[in-house]
Amino acid sequence: MEIRKVLNESDFYKIESIQQVSKTDFFLEDYNKIFDDLVESEIIKRGNFEDNLWFVYDPLSQLDLQIKFNLISYPKVNEHLKYYTLLRLISGKKPKTIYDELASLRKVILGSLGFEDLTKLKSILAESIEKYKNLGYHMASTTSIFIDFYRNDNHKEILNICSNMPKKPKRTRDLPDFQDVLELDEVINHYFKNNNVEETITYMPILIWWLLTNILPMRPSELLKLKKNCLTYDISKNEPYTISVPRIKNKSSEIGYSIKYDSVAIDRKTYELLTEAKEKVNMYFLHSEYFFPSEMFSVNSKVRGIKKNPVMNLRDFNDLKDRFYKTIVEEKYKRYNLERVKAGDTRHFAIINMCLQGFSIHNVATLAGHNEIKITQGYFSHAKHFAQSYVYRLAQLKLEKDISYKMESSIVGWKKYVVHKSLIEKNKINESHVGRVQYGLCSELKDNFPNTCIEFCEFCPKFIFSPSVNEREEAIKWLSRQSKDLEQRIEESIKLLESLFSLPQRYGHDLNTLERKTAAKKLQQYIELKSKVDADIAGDVNGRY
């Protein structure tokens, strides 16, 4: 098993030593000293090393975790689980991670009779991988790490069994269906815009989470520590609106973390919306310095209780989000069976958006807190599906709305397209309008024509798709060709962005800014155009026009 220790560190680098250790490298008094140090630092809340129940505080989740050492039938293994836990803690592993590791190890130990029955051990690991996939991979990996530390008589055989287990395939993170995400976006925007503060205050954390983490790639644990005084306006600066966002920096040599605050530029609309949200929070929680005071969880709720921490923890936030889905999304807006967005998913949406908008890889990696550039590059795997879903949803909205419809504060950082079928209905066209054109009607006034003509009718907001009976089949083929062509252009734009995104900087200078911005603008245009064309096709097929 390896433990890490930081030798030197600054804002720009970190030098660590990695040491391979086993049970023979430490004495009992060493473990007792580590235990006492962790009690003194309040990571282990109370008790003695000999106790079979430790209360370990997880600073990120703000939860006291009960870690049990109750394998009484296997006292030697039980004792070494304590040693293992202490070394993992001082090496910087999160308490929740260790808690999950011990849960896996407990199943393996009991099932294999204290690592004595290797046939049963092999069966447990194989069945877990077959049935639970990720849980099984985690169980095999954790068993290997622990056995490498414990080194019982048959540890080599166990290590061999673990190494021969199927490995977790490398793949990108599974994200919810983007169409379901866009529907949630609509619900959130409408709910908070059209209901009073008395009703919405309970769910204010949902609004702030959605508004902020879809444009800034923040981790949920960072978001929950956002302070109300984070906003700044300085008219003398080129970018006058900024927000101070907490960045959690894990410590590799010890348990815990440090918080660094980064000043990030935001647009005026985001600044105003966050300012408005802060004012609403202050109406109920004036004395809290945080956007997410722990008491907010129980406002207008049957759930009551005294909260020890000043800030809402992640478990309470997730419970609140589940309540929002049930009470607001499903019961109020009748949107059932949507694939639910996890708290950390929005961080990924923000990164995808930044990639598609032409940000440099270094800017994205910095804002996302990625240590390796290749991690950031992996987000393009979702870009194509993201764009397709956005097109589909916009096309749906064009069919649903007869007049202009704006989706504001969208998860897509781009300007949202004004959604409409036409500026006027086809039955209102008269002699003052251009009137009949190929495959439809032009609702532009004759006095303005052709000065306002964009040449390609299929992309024009003044064009009403309304083919005559004898040209309907040909018209649908015409639109379908345009849709296919735009689909290809979208794919090509994403590929171009990906290639530009991967190009390195030279001497600290970004040489591809213009190319990326141009490609991103083209992608946006193609998406907007395809949504209009697809809406016209769907409208004709469904008998809407």
N, C-alpha and C positions, 0 to 999 in steps of 0.2 A: 504494500500500500504506500502511496506517496503522500507526503505532507509538504506544504509550501511555506516559505518564509520570505518576506520582502526585505531585500538588502538595501535598496535605494529607490527613491521614488520622487517624481516631480509631476507637474501638470502635463508634461510632454512624454514622459517615459516611466517605466516601472521595471526594475530588475529583481527577479525572484530566484531563489534557490529551491530546487526540487530534490527532496531526499526520499529514498525508498526505505521504509522501515518495516519491522516485524515485531512480534511480541517480545523478542529477546533484547530489543534496543532500549527498553525502559524498565525501571524497577517500580515496585508497588508505591514507594514513596514519591516517585515522579508523578504517577497518576493522581495520587492524593493531592499533591501540590497543584496540578492542573485543575482539579476539581475545586479546590479552595479559591484559586484565582478567578474561576468562572463564577463562583458564588459571590465573591467580592465585587466583581463587575456586574452582578445582577443578571447575568445570562442564565445561570441556574439559580432559581429563585430562593430555594431553601433546602434544608436537609443535609444528609451525610452521604459520603461515597458508598457506604454499605447498604443504603436504602435501595429497595427494588422499585421505587417510583421516584423519578426526577421530574421537576417542573422546569422546562426550558423555555425561555422567552424568545420569540421570533420577532425581531424589531421591524421587519418589513411588513408582516401581516398583523403585527401588534397583538399576537395571541400567545397565551401560555399553553405550551404543548406538554401533554402528559406522556412521558417516555417510560415504558414499563420494561423491567428486567425480571420477568416472572417465569423463566424456563427452569423451574426448580429441579426437574428431573435431569437436567444437564448443567450442573453447577459450574463446571469449568468453561463451557461455552458461554454461559450466562455472564460470567465474570469478564470474559474477553469482549463481549458485546459492550460492556461499560468502557473498557479501554478504547475500543474502536470508536465509540461515540465521542469520547473526549478528544481524541486525535483529529477526528473529522471536524469538530467544533473549532479547535485552535488553528486548523488549516484553512478556515474561512468558509466552510460549507454552511449553507443555510440550514437552520434548525428544521424547517419543514422538509428539506431534502433528506436529512438524516432520519427524521421521523418515518418517512416513506421507505427508506432503505431498511430500517429495523423491522418494519411490518413485513417486507418481503423476506428478510432473513428468518424471521420467526416461523413463517410458513415452511420454508425449506428445512429448517432445523427440526421442527416437529415431524414433518413428513419423512425425513431421512433418518430418524432416530438419532439425532445428534451428529449427523454426517457419517454415521456408521454404515448405513444401507445405501450403497452407491447405485444399486438398481432402482430403488425408489427415488433417489435424488434425480437420476437421469429422467425418470418418468415424470416427475413433478415439473421439471424445467421444460421438457418437450410438450407436455399437455398445456402448460401455461402459455407457451408461445403459440401453440396451435389455436387455443381458445381465446386468449386475451391479447395477442400480438404485443403491443407496446409494454404492457405489464409483464409479460413473459420475458421480453428482451431485457427489461430492467432487472428482473429477478436473477437472470443468468449473469448479468454484468456485476450486480451487487454481490452475489455469491462469490464470484471470482475475486473481487477486491478484498472481501473479508477473509477468505481462505488464504490469500496471499499474505495477509497479516497474521492470521491465527496459526497457520502452518502445523496442523495436526499430522498424525502419522501418515495419513493417506491424502495429504493435500495435493500432491502432484497428480494423482488420479482425478481428483475433483477439478483441478484446474484444466486438465485435459478434457473432461466432460463439458465444462463450461465453454471452452474454446471451440468445441465441435458443434455447439448449438447454432441453429440458424441465426445470422446477424440481422440486425435491424436495417432494412433497406434505406438508402439515402434518398430522401424526397423532400420536397418543399412542404411547408406547413399547410394543413388543410384549413381553408377558409370557408365561411358560409356562402351559399349561393348569392351572388351579387345582386340578383333581382330582388331577393328577400331583403337584402341590405338597403337597397334603394327604397323599398316600401317602408321600412322602418324609418328611414330618413324623412319621408313624407309625413309620417305620423308624428314624429318628434317636432318637426317644424310647425305643423298645424296645431298640435296640442298646446304648445307653450305660447303661441301667438294668439290663440283664441279662447284662453281660459284665464281666470283671474289668479292672483298670487296666492290666495287662500287655498285654492285647489292644487296649484302646481308646486308650491314650496317643498312639499315632500319629495318630489322628483327632480328638484333643481340640480342635484348631482348628475343626473342622467343628461340633462341639457348641457352642462359644463363639460362633461366627459365627451359627448358627441361633438360639440362645437369645437373643442380645443384639440383633442387627440386625433381628429381626422385631418388636421392640417399640420400639427406638430407631432412627430413620432415619440410620444411619451409613454413610459411604462405605467401601468395602473398604480403601482406603489409610489411612483413619482407624482402622478396627478393628485393623489389623495393628500399629499403634503403641500399642495399649492396654497399660498397665502393670499389674503384679500388685498394686501398692499402691493401685489405683484405688477400692477399696471402703471405705466409711465407715459406721459405725453410731454414732449419737448419740441416746441415749434421751431427751434433753431437748427434742428437736425434734418438731414435729407429724408430719413425714415423716422418720423416723430413719434410713432406709436410702437411701444415695446412692452414685452412681458418678461418677467423674471421667473424662469421655470426651474424647479428643483431637479437636479441630476444626482441619482444615487450612485455612489462609487463604492463597490464592494472592496473589502479589505481581505487580501489573500492570506495574510499572516496571522489574522485574529478574527474572532467573531465580530459581526457588526458591519457597519457601513458609515460612510461620511456623506454629507450632502453638499454639493456645489451648485450655486445658482448661476444660470446662464441667462444673459439678456438677449432676447430674440425679437426681431422686428415682426410686427403683424400689421394687417391692414386696418383701416379706420372702422370698417363694419364689424370686424371681430372685436376690436377695442370697445366699441359702443355696446355690443351685445354682452360682453363680459362685465362692463361697468354696470349695465342694467341688472345683470344677474347678481352682482355684488350688492347692489342697493336692496334687492329683494331678500337676500340672505341676511342683511343687516337689520331688516324689519323684525326678524325673529331671533337672530343670534348676533347681536351687536358686539358683544364682548369677546367673541371668538376671533382669533387672528387668521383662521383658516376658512377656505371656501367650503370645506367638507367637515363641519363640526360633528362629533359623534352623536350628539342629540338629534341631529336631523333625521336619523334613521327611523325614529319612533314618532315623528310628527304626523298627526292624522292617521295613526296606526294603532291597532289593538296591542301591538307589541310594545311593552314598556319595560324599563329597566335602567339601572344606573350604569353609565358608561365611565370606565376608569380613564380611558385615553381621550385626549382633546380632539383627536382626528378619527373620522370613520375608518374602520379597518376594511380590508379587502373582502372578507367574508360578508360583512354587513352590506357593502356596496353591491356584491353579487346578488344577495338576497333582495335588495331594493330593485335591482335590474329585473330579476325574475318577477317581482311584484308588478313592475311597470308593464312587462309583457302581458301578464295575465289580466290586470285590471284595465289598462289603457289600450294596448295594442289589440287585444282579443275582445274583451267585453265592451269597450267603448267604441272602437273603430272596426270591429268585426273582421280583423285580419288574422285568420287562423292558420295554423300549420306553417308559420314562417320559421325557417332555420334560424336559430337564435345566435346573435352576435356575442362573443365572449368579450370580457373587459379588455383583453390584450389585442383583439383583432383590429381595433381601430388604428393602433400603431402601425400595423401592416398596411392598412388602407392608405394612411398618410404617406408611407414610403413609396407605395405604388404610384400614388398621385404625383409625388415629387419627381419620380423617375419619368413619368409620362409628360410632365410639364417642362422637362429639359434641365432640371437641376444637375449640377456636376456630381459625380460619384463621391467626391470628397466632402461636399456640403451635406449630402444625404447621410453619409456615414457618420459625420460629426454630429448632426442633429439626432440621429438614431442611437448614438452611443455605441456603434459597432467598432470592435477592435480590429477586424479584418475586412478589407475591401470586398473580398469574395462573398462575404455574408450578404452585403448590400446588393451585389450583382444578381443574387438568386431571386430577387423579387420580381424580375421581369417574367418569370414563369407564369405569373397570374395576370399579366397585363392584357393578353389577348382576350381572355374570358371576361375580364373587367370591362373592356371596351365593348364587347358584344352585348353584355348585359345592359350597359348604359344605353346603347342604341335601342335595344328592345324596349326598355322602360320608357324612354322618350317617345318612341313610336306609339306605345300604349296611351300615354298621356295626350298625344295629339288626337287620338281617336276619341278619348273620353271627354275632351274639352272643346267646346265650340268657339270660344274666344280665348284671349291671351291667358296664359297660366305660367306663373313664374315659380320655380323651385329655388328658393333662396337658402343661403347658408348650407349649401349642399355638401355631401361628403366628397364630391368631386371639386377640387379646388378651382376649376375653371368657371368662367361665367356661364351660368345656366342659360340655355336657349329659351327664347320666348315661344312657348308651345301654342300652336293654333292650327286649325285647318285652313283658315282664310280670314282676312280682315273683314269680309262680309260674306253672308250666305249666298249661295248661287241663285236662289230665288229672288234676291234683291238686286241682281244685276240688271241694268237698264241701258238705254241708248247712250248714257253718259260714260259708260265703261267700255273698255276695248271689246269685251265679249268673247265670242267663240274663237278658239285657237285649236291647234291640233291636240287631240286627246283631252280637251277640257275647256275651261273658261278663264279669261284674264279679268281680274277685278280691279285693275288699275284704271284710273280715269283717263279718258282720251286726251285731255289737256296736258297730262303729265307724260304721256307716251310719245316717243320711245326713250325720253331722257332717263327714265328710271329702269329701263329694261336691262336685265342681267344676262340676256341671250338664252340661257338654259332654263326653260320653263319649269322643268321638274324640280329645280332647286329654289324656285322663287316663292316667297310667302304669298304673293298675289295670285298664284296659279291654283285653280281649283280642279282637281282631277275628276273629270266627268266626261268620259268618252261616249260617243254615240254608239248605238247598238252595233252597227256594222264595223266599227273600229275597235271594239272593246278587247277582243282577243289580241290584236296587234299591239294595243296600248299596254296591256299587262306584260307582254313580252318586252316591250320597250323599257318599262320601269324595272323589270327584273334584271335586264342587262345592266342598267345603271346601278342597281343595288349590288350586283355581283362585282362590278368594277370598283365600287366604293369599298366593298369588303376587302378586295385585294389591296387597295390603296392603304386601308387601315393597317393591314398586316405588314405591308412594306414600311409604313411609317414607324411602327413599333420596332421592327427589326433595325431600321436606321437609328432610332433613338438608342436602342440597346448597344449598337456598335459604337456610337458616339459617346455613350455613357461610360463605356469601358476604357476609352482612351486615356492614357495617363497625363497628368499635368507635367509641364516642363519648367523647371526652375521655379516652382511655386506658382506659375501662371497658368490660368485656364485658357487654353487656346481654342476651345470649341464652343464657347458660349453662344455665339450667333447661330452656328449650325444647329445646336440643340434646340434653341428657342424657335427657330424657323420650322424645324421638324415637328416640334410640339404643337405649334400653331396650325400646321397642316393637318396633323392628327385630329385636333379639335374640330376643324372645319369638316373633315370627312365624316366624323362621327355625327355631327349635327345634320349634315346633308343626307346621310344614309337613314337617319331616323325619320326624316320627312318622306323620303321615297318609300320606305317600308310601311309607313303609316298609310300612304296612298294605296299601296298594294293591298294591305290588310283591310282597309275601308271598302275597297271595291269587292273583294272576295266575300266580305261579311254583309254586303248589301247596304253599307252605310252611305254610299254616294250615289 
